[in-house]
Amino acid sequence: MNKKQPEWLSPEEYQMIVGPSLKVAAELAASRGDPTLFKDLPCMLGLMHLVNQLKNYYIDEWAVLSGVSSETSLQKAPEAACMMVLTEGNVAKAELNMMISSLNRAYQQVLDAQIMEQADMDIKRAWEAIKTSQHEQFLALLEQAAKKFVIALDSWEKVRRG
C-alpha cells in the first residue's frame, strides 16, 4: 500500500473490502490457470464487482459511522484494486490507464447485462457474515460469489458471441 496516496482506503477498510476480494479473485484466477490474475479478464471483472458491492454495503451501513476514508477513495476502490493487480503484474505504466479504462468499459457492459443476481446474493450474505465477525463464512461466500460471477460472465460471453 502506497502511503503517499491520500485517496487510498484506511487499513481497516482495505482489510474489509479490497484484501478479501483480491485474495478470492487471485485464487479463482489461479484455479483457472492464470497465476497472475490480471490476464484473466472474467476474474478481473469479478474483482471489480466484489470490491464495488462490498464498498456499496460499507458506504450504506458503516461509512457514516466511521468516516475514515473520503467518499472519493471509496468510489475509486474497485479501480485501485485493479491498478494494484496490474502494477504487481509489471504492466507498463504507459498501458495502465488504457487497461483500467478498458476494464471499466467491460464492467459497465457486464452491469448493463444484469447477469450478477446469483453472485450478488452471495455477496450480500458475505457482508452479513463479516458484520458479525464470521470471517471464514465471509471468505467462503465471497469465493462462491466470485465463482458464480465468472460462470455467469463466461456464459453471457458465449451467448453474446453466439
Secondary structure as GFF3:
##gff-version 3
##sequence-region A 1 162
A	DSSP	alpha_helix	11	13	.	.	.	ID=ss1
A	DSSP	pi_helix	14	18	.	.	.	ID=ss2
A	DSSP	alpha_helix	19	31	.	.	.	ID=ss3
A	DSSP	alpha_helix	41	58	.	.	.	ID=ss4
A	DSSP	pi_helix	59	63	.	.	.	ID=ss5
A	DSSP	alpha_helix	64	66	.	.	.	ID=ss6
A	DSSP	alpha_helix	71	75	.	.	.	ID=ss7
A	DSSP	alpha_helix	77	88	.	.	.	ID=ss8
A	DSSP	alpha_helix	93	113	.	.	.	ID=ss9
A	DSSP	alpha_helix	117	131	.	.	.	ID=ss10
A	DSSP	alpha_helix	135	161	.	.	.	ID=ss11
###
